[in-house]
Amino acid sequence: MASNAQPPFWGKILRSGAQGPDVALVQTWLNGIRTRWGVIRKLKVDGRYGSSTATAVKTFQRLDGIRDDGAVGLTTWDRLYTDFAALNGEGVVWFGITIQRGNTGATVQSAQRRLKNLVPDLETDGDYGPQTEEAVRAFQTVNGLTVDGKLGQDTWKVLYA
């Protein structure tokens, strides 16, 4: 069962060719659990689902006893987070890339849910559009952060503090 701290699976299967913050989060989770078995190589967290990420996912799936297709669907997403949280503690972690207009997915939706406290009419649709960008700007202003409308590391840390 997935923790409340985990961004819920957004419904889009991640596989080779995918890119964005959800891929970066998966790469971060894989890096956080790789020492468990010692056979998963450290990944560059760049938000690009290339052959190294696909191989690491497939290895994880095989070792965790789930279908090893190299793609991240609901089961793999939940298992990755559960294994990561068991070794590193629960919570939403910074994964190293800035989220901005045009990004979509579970990480965007998770941030939108946090931002709803400040902007109650914000849609939590997982799409980082103009409304989300303005909500981030408002959050940054209220919290004395650099106002750029992007979810970089400093904004992320305050949002998830």
C-alpha positions as CSV (number, residue, x, y, z in Angstrom):
1,M,0.0,0.0,0.0
2,A,1.4,3.4,-1.0
3,S,2.0,6.0,1.7
4,N,0.2,9.4,1.8
5,A,3.6,11.0,1.4
6,Q,4.1,9.3,-2.0
7,P,2.8,11.1,-5.1
8,P,0.0,8.8,-6.3
9,F,0.6,7.1,-9.6
10,W,-0.8,9.5,-12.3
11,G,-1.9,6.8,-14.7
12,K,0.6,7.3,-17.4
13,I,3.1,4.4,-17.8
14,L,6.7,5.5,-17.8
15,R,8.9,3.8,-20.4
16,S,11.8,4.4,-22.7
17,G,11.5,7.8,-24.3
18,A,9.5,9.4,-21.4
19,Q,10.8,12.4,-19.7
20,G,9.9,14.9,-17.0
21,P,9.8,15.1,-13.2
22,D,8.1,11.7,-12.7
23,V,11.0,10.0,-14.4
24,A,13.4,12.0,-12.3
25,L,11.5,10.8,-9.2
26,V,11.8,7.2,-10.3
27,Q,15.5,7.6,-10.9
28,T,15.9,9.1,-7.4
29,W,14.0,6.2,-5.9
30,L,16.1,3.7,-7.8
31,N,19.3,5.4,-6.6
32,G,17.9,5.3,-3.0
33,I,17.4,1.5,-3.1
34,R,20.3,0.4,-5.2
35,T,22.4,-0.6,-2.3
36,R,19.7,-3.0,-1.1
37,W,20.8,-5.5,-3.7
38,G,24.1,-4.0,-4.9
39,V,23.4,-4.7,-8.6
40,I,21.5,-1.6,-9.7
41,R,24.0,1.0,-11.1
42,K,23.7,4.6,-9.9
43,L,21.6,6.6,-12.4
44,K,22.0,10.1,-13.5
45,V,18.9,11.9,-12.4
46,D,18.0,13.9,-15.5
47,G,14.3,13.1,-16.0
48,R,15.0,11.2,-19.2
49,Y,13.9,7.5,-19.4
50,G,16.8,6.1,-21.5
51,S,18.3,2.6,-21.6
52,S,20.1,2.9,-18.3
53,T,16.8,3.8,-16.5
54,A,15.0,1.0,-18.3
55,T,17.7,-1.5,-17.3
56,A,17.6,-0.4,-13.7
57,V,13.8,-0.6,-13.6
58,K,13.9,-4.1,-15.2
59,T,16.5,-5.3,-12.7
60,F,14.4,-3.8,-9.8
61,Q,11.3,-5.6,-11.1
62,R,13.1,-8.9,-11.4
63,L,14.6,-8.7,-7.9
64,D,11.3,-7.5,-6.4
65,G,9.4,-10.4,-7.9
66,I,7.2,-8.4,-10.3
67,R,6.8,-8.5,-14.0
68,D,10.1,-7.3,-15.5
69,D,9.0,-5.3,-18.5
70,G,11.2,-2.2,-17.8
71,A,8.2,0.1,-17.6
72,V,6.9,1.9,-14.6
73,G,3.2,1.3,-14.1
74,L,1.1,1.4,-10.9
75,T,2.7,-1.8,-9.3
76,T,6.3,-0.8,-10.0
77,W,5.6,2.9,-8.9
78,D,4.2,1.7,-5.6
79,R,6.9,-0.9,-5.0
80,L,9.7,1.5,-5.8
81,Y,8.3,4.1,-3.4
82,T,7.7,1.4,-0.7
83,D,11.2,0.1,-1.0
84,F,12.7,3.6,-1.1
85,A,10.7,4.7,2.0
86,A,11.7,1.5,3.9
87,L,15.4,2.4,3.5
88,N,15.3,6.2,3.5
89,G,12.1,7.2,5.4
90,E,8.8,8.3,4.1
91,G,8.3,11.6,2.5
92,V,8.4,13.5,-0.7
93,V,12.0,14.0,-1.7
94,W,13.6,16.6,-4.0
95,F,14.7,14.8,-7.1
96,G,17.0,17.3,-8.7
97,I,15.2,18.9,-11.6
98,T,13.0,22.0,-11.7
99,I,9.3,21.5,-12.4
100,Q,7.9,24.2,-14.7
101,R,5.2,25.1,-17.2
102,G,4.6,22.3,-19.6
103,N,5.4,19.5,-17.1
104,T,2.7,16.9,-16.2
105,G,2.4,14.0,-13.9
106,A,2.2,12.8,-10.3
107,T,4.8,15.2,-9.0
108,V,3.0,18.2,-10.5
109,Q,-0.3,16.9,-9.1
110,S,1.3,16.4,-5.6
111,A,2.6,20.0,-5.7
112,Q,-0.8,21.3,-6.8
113,R,-2.4,19.7,-3.8
114,R,0.1,21.4,-1.5
115,L,-0.5,24.8,-3.3
116,K,-4.3,24.5,-2.8
117,N,-3.9,25.7,0.7
118,L,-2.9,29.1,-0.7
119,V,-4.9,29.0,-3.9
120,P,-8.1,27.0,-3.2
121,D,-9.5,27.2,-6.7
122,L,-6.3,25.6,-8.2
123,E,-7.0,22.5,-10.3
124,T,-5.1,19.4,-9.2
125,D,-5.0,18.0,-12.7
126,G,-1.3,17.2,-12.9
127,D,-0.8,19.8,-15.7
128,Y,1.7,22.6,-14.9
129,G,-0.1,25.3,-16.8
130,P,-0.6,29.1,-16.3
131,Q,-2.8,28.6,-13.2
132,T,-0.2,26.4,-11.5
133,E,2.6,28.8,-12.5
134,E,0.6,31.7,-10.9
135,A,0.0,29.7,-7.7
136,V,3.7,29.0,-7.5
137,R,4.4,32.7,-7.9
138,A,2.0,33.5,-5.1
139,F,3.5,30.8,-2.9
140,Q,7.0,32.2,-3.6
141,T,6.0,35.7,-2.8
142,V,4.3,34.8,0.5
143,N,7.4,32.8,1.5
144,G,10.0,35.3,0.5
145,L,11.5,33.1,-2.2
146,T,12.7,34.1,-5.6
147,V,9.6,34.6,-7.7
148,D,10.0,32.8,-11.0
149,G,6.9,30.6,-11.1
150,K,9.1,27.4,-11.2
151,L,9.3,24.7,-8.6
152,G,13.1,24.5,-8.0
153,Q,14.8,23.1,-5.0
154,D,14.3,26.1,-2.7
155,T,10.6,26.4,-3.4
156,W,10.2,22.6,-3.2
157,K,11.8,22.5,0.2
158,V,9.5,25.1,1.6
159,L,6.4,23.6,0.0
160,Y,7.1,20.2,1.5
161,A,8.5,21.4,4.8
